[in-house]
């Protein structure tokens, strides 16, 4: 019986993947182009002589656009439809990538970053709506996981492509533009129906904070951490004298960590008090950043190891970031009724976006005044603040949710739109409810026996 059910489940999963393969392939190609673009900004900015503060403003511009796109794209889709919005945003994004090589000025790059952030946010909303529509309650968790893995692999592989060209020329920017342009072909030529997009009005920040102070503060801090890692890591590498290939490997390590640590942290979050897991994970992130700071300094004995201590610190720091985001979302949902999850998703993404805008600005200012090693100091302080606040919250409120009552954990990237965050929350609630019902049934059977 179990084998038959597993076979049917596997067959159903294959049917779902076969229906969204074009979308997953397209997402990988988009992330190849966008991942190249993020690192290229730091590389080319260093070549052009931009300061850390100027590149921080450029980095923050992306998240200004991203936050704007998250709020405006659903209305655009309702007005003209998925396909037109998707194609238009792809065209603007492809053009914007090439335009970087035309005007090498911080103000121009900031405008272009706002444009690209807006486009990527809209692309996520559209793609995730398609993906959610193609899934069922039984397959949604696996499909969302496949989607998040595709995104992360695209970003990691993009760093390898950067070693094939020279950041001082136009070739890599053109290559990123081509990848983005090509990515829309499998998606727009597929026969998947375009779903309706309905995004709930975001919950007020005060209501969200009252419901989950730790979730709200943690998401804000983590937004800054993720934006700094993705946007300022290449700037840091350039300022300490790394080569282009070393910078690409350094950025790849930050994102590879998410693949390595996502499952172990998720496993812990479903079995222990999530506040303790949040505190421990944030503390590990702070220690990793401390190790990165030490690796940059003139420490006797470390010179023989080359860049490996720095790469290890990047793997661990990046590995704590993405799981922490999913962990904070799951923790917040634990204290919300199901009908409030949609509104809370919008509020949490807005808070994360605010953190993503401010984080790089703080790090850029710190690097400008204190040197490149301030990159690690600010990241470490953000992780440490999260760990301390989690410890403080444990003294203020007894957990009213046991490990058995928590919602199921599902890895969600900090770049996910409200569509994916809401879908993940609903799936987690349904999965947890099904597991509790199954446990109760087993208990009753044992009692009857």
N, C-alpha and C positions, 0 to 999 in steps of 0.2 A: 504493500500500500504506500509506504513512504517512498519507495523507489519510483513508483508510478507517479506520485505527486511531484517528486523532484524532476522526473523526466518532462512532465507537463510544464513545470515552472521554467526549466531550462529552455524548452521549446518556445514558450511564450516570450521569454527574454530575447531569444534569437529573433523572433518576429518583430519585437519592438526595436531592437538594434538595426534590423534590416530596414525599418521605416525611418530611422533617424541617422543612418550612416552618413548621408550627404551633409547633414548639419554638423556632425562630429568632425568630418574631414575639413569642412569649411572653417570650423572653429580653430582647429590646429593650424591651418594656414594663416588665419587672422592673427593668432597669437604669435606665430613666427614673425610676421611683419611688425606687430605692435611690440613684441619683446625686443626685436632689433632696435626699434625706434627709441625705447626707453634708455638702453645702454648707449646708443649712438649719441644721444644728447649730451651725456657726460663726457664722452670721448671727444666729440667735435667741439664742444664748448671749451674744453681744456686747450685744444689746439688753437681756437680762436682767441684765447686769452680771457674768457669770461671768469669773473670771480665766483667763489662759492656762494656768496649772497645772491648774485645775479642768477646763477643756475638754480638756486633754491626757489626764486620767484617763478622761473620757467617751469620747474617741477610742480609747484603749487597750482599753476595755471591749468594743468591737466585735470586736477581734481576739482577745480572750480567748474570746468566744463562738464566733468563727469557728474557732479552733483546736480547741475542744471539739467543735463540730459535725462537723469533719472526722474525728474519731476515733470518734464515737458514732453518726453517721447510718447508716453501712453496717449496723451491727447492728440498728437500728430498721427499715431496709428489709427485711432478711432475716426479721424477725419479723412485720411486718404488710403489707409490700408497698410498691412505689413510689407508687402512686396515693394511698394513705392518708397516707403520710408527706409527700408533696408537698402535698396539700390541707391537712393540719394545719399544716405550716410556713408555708404561705401565709396561713392564717387568723391565726396568731399574729403574723406580720410586719405584716399589714394593721392589726391591732388596736394593735400597738406603735407604729406611725407616728402614729396618732391620739392615743395616750396621752401623747405628748410635750407636748401643749398643756394637759393637765390638771394636771400638777405640774411647775413650773419650778424644780426643785432638782437640783444636780449629782449627788447620790446616786441620785435616781430616774432621771435620764437615763442614768447609768452602767448601772443594772440593765436599762433598756430597750435600751441598746446591746449589752449581752451577749446579750439575747434575740434582737435582730435579727441579730447576727453569727452566732449559732447557726443561725438560720433560713436565712440566705443560704448558709452553708456547706452545709447539707443540701440546699438547692435546687440548688446547683452539682453536688453529687455525683449527685443524681437526674437532672438534665437532661443532664449529661455522660455518664452511663451510657446513657441513651436515644440520645444522639447517636452514641456509639461503637458501639452495637449496630446502628444503622442504616447504618453505613459499612462499606466493604470495604477491603482493604489498598490498593487502587488509588485509592480516593476519600477515604480518611481524612484525608490531609494537607489537601486542599482544604476538606473539610467543617469540620475543626477551625479552619482559617484563617477561614472564613466566620463561625463561631461567635465567635471572638475579635474580629473586626471588628464584629459585631453588638453585642457587649458594649461595646466602646469607643465606638461611635456612640451607643448608648443613654445612656452617661454624659455625652458631649459635648452631646447634644441636651437632656438634663435641665437643663443650666445655662441654656439658653434659656427653658425653662418657668418658671424662678425669677423671670424679669423680668415675669411676668404677674400677680404678686400681691405682697402685703406680708408679709415674714417676721415682722412683729410680730403678725399675726393667725393664725387657725387654717386659713385657706384652702389654703395651700400644703401643709401637712401632710396635710390631707384629700385634696388632689389626688394626692399621692404614694401615699396609702393606696388610693385608687380605682385608680390605674394598676397597683399590685401585685395588687389583687383581680381586675381584668379580665384580667391577664396569664395567669392560670391557666386561663381558659376555653378558648383554642385548644389548649392542651397537653392538658388533661384530657379534652376532647371528641374528640381525635384517636384514630385507631385503631391507633397504633403499639404494638406489643407491649412489655410491660415486661420488660427484661432482668434477669438475675441480677447482683448486685453482689458481687464478691469482691475485697477489698482485702488485700494482703499485709501481714504484720507489718513495721513500719518497721525499717530497718537502724539499728543502734546509732550514736550520734553519733560515737563514737570510731572505729568501723569506717569510717564515711563520711569522717571527717577524714583518716584514714590513706590512703584511696583517692584523695581529691581535697581537699587542704587549701585550695586557692584557691576551689574550688566551694563548700565548706562556709562559709568565712569570708565570701566574697562574697555568698552567699545570705542570710546573717544580716544583714549590713550593708544589703543592698538591701531586705530586709523592712522595716527601719526607715525607709528612704528613701521607699518607696512608701506606707507607712502615714502618714507625716508629710505627704507631698504631698496625699494624698486626704483626710486628716482635719484637718490644721492649716492648710492654705492659706487657707481662709475665715476662720479666726481671725486669721491674719497680715493679710489684707486688711482685716478689720474694725478691727484695731488701728492701722493706718496711715491710716485714714479713707477707704477706698474706699467708693463707693456699692454697693448690692446688685447692680446690673447690671455694674459693674466687677469685683466679686468673682466673679460668675458667669463672666464672660469670662476672668478670670485662671485659674480652675479648668479651664475648657474648654481653654485653651492647654496646660496641663500634660498633659492626656490627648490632645489633638490631636497633640502631638509624637510620641506612640507610633505613630500612623498614618503620619506623615511619614518617620520614621527607621527603622522596623522593617525594611523591605526592604533599604535600603543597608547597614545593619549586618549583616543576615543574609547578604547577598551577600559581604561581606568575611569573615565568619566561616567560610564554606565554602571560602575560597581562601588564607587566611593562618593563621599560628600564632594560635590562639584566645586565648592568654594576652596576646599583643600587642594583639589587638583589644579584649579586656577592659580592658587597661591604658589604651589610647587612648580608649575610650568613657567609662570612669570619669573620666579626666583632663578630657575635654570636659564631663562633668557638673559637675565641680568648678569649671571655668572659668565655666560658665553660672551657677552659684550665686554665684561671685565677682562676676559682672556684675549679678546681682540685688541683691546687697548694696550695690554701688556705686550702683545706680539708686535705692535707698531713701535714700541719704545726700544731703547738700546739696552736690552737685557742680556747679560753675559750668557753664552751658551746657546741662545736662540738663533744666532746668525747661521749656525751650521745647518739648521733645519729649513732655512729658506722661508718660503711663503706658506708652508704646510700648517703651522699653527694658526695663521690668519684664515686659511681656508677651512680649517676645522671649526674655528669660532663662527665663521659665516654659516656653515652647515647647521650648527646647533642653534644659533640665534634665529636663522630663518625657519628652522624646524619647529621652534616654539611659537612662531608668529601665527601662521595660518591655523594650526589646531586650536590655538587660544581663541581665535575669532569664532570658530564653530562652537567651541566650548562655552563662550560667553553667550552666544545666541541660544544654545540649548538650556543654559542655566536661567536665562531670562524667561524663556518659554515655560519653564517648570512652574513659575509663579503667575502665569497668565491663563485665563480661561480660553478655550479654543477660539471663541468668537472674537477675541481681541488680538489674535496673532497677526492678522493681516495688517491692522493699523500699527501694531508694535514693530513689524518688519520695516515699514516705511520710516518710522521714527528712528530706529536703530541705524538704518542706512544713512539717514541725514546726519546723525551724530558722528558716525564713522567718517562721513565726508568732511565734516568740520575739522575733525582731528587730522585728516589727510591733507587738508589745506594748510593748517597751522604747523604741523610737524616739520615738513621740509624747511619752512621759513625759520623756525627756531634753530634747526640743525645748521642751516646755511649761515645764519648769523654767528653761531657758536664756532663753526669752522673758520669763518672769516676772522674772528678775534682770537681764537685759541688754537688754531691749527687743525689739520685734518683728523688728528686723533679725537677731536671733539665729536666726530661722527659716532664713535663708540660710546662716549660718555653720555650723550643725550639719549641714545637708544637704551643704554643700561639704566639710566635714571627713570625712563618711562616704564621699563619692565619692573624695576624696583618699586616704583610708586604703586603699580598695580598689585604687586605681591603684598605690600604693606597695607593697602586699602582692603584687600581680601581678608587679611588677618584681622583688621579692625572690624569689618562687617561681621565676622564670626563672633565677636564679643558683643555685638549690638542686637543680633537677632538669632534666635535658635532656628535651625533649619526645620521647616515644617514639611519638607519633602524628603522621604527616605530614598536610599539608592534604588529600592525596588519600585518606587513611584515616579522616578524621573522619566522625562521624555527620552526617547532614543536619540543617540548622537549621530549626526550625519555631517561629514566634512563639507563645509561651504567656504569658498574663497572670499576674501575681503572685497573682491571686485564684482561679486555676484549682485545682480539687480534684485529689486524687491520681489520680482516674480519667482526667482529661484529660492530666495530666503523664505518667502511665504510657503512655497511648495514643500521645501525641506521641513519647515515647522509643522505643517499639516501631516506630512508623512510620518514624522517622528512621533507625533501625538497618537496617530492611528496605530503605528507599530507598537508603541508602548502599551496601548490599551489592549491590543490583541495578545501581547505577551502576558499581561496580567490576567486576562481571561483564561488563557491556556494554563497558567500556573494554578489558578483557582480550580479549574476543572481537574487537574492532576491531583490537587489536594483532596478534592471531594472523592475521587476514585480511590485514593489510598485510604481515606476514612471509611468508605464503604467496604473495602476489602478487609 
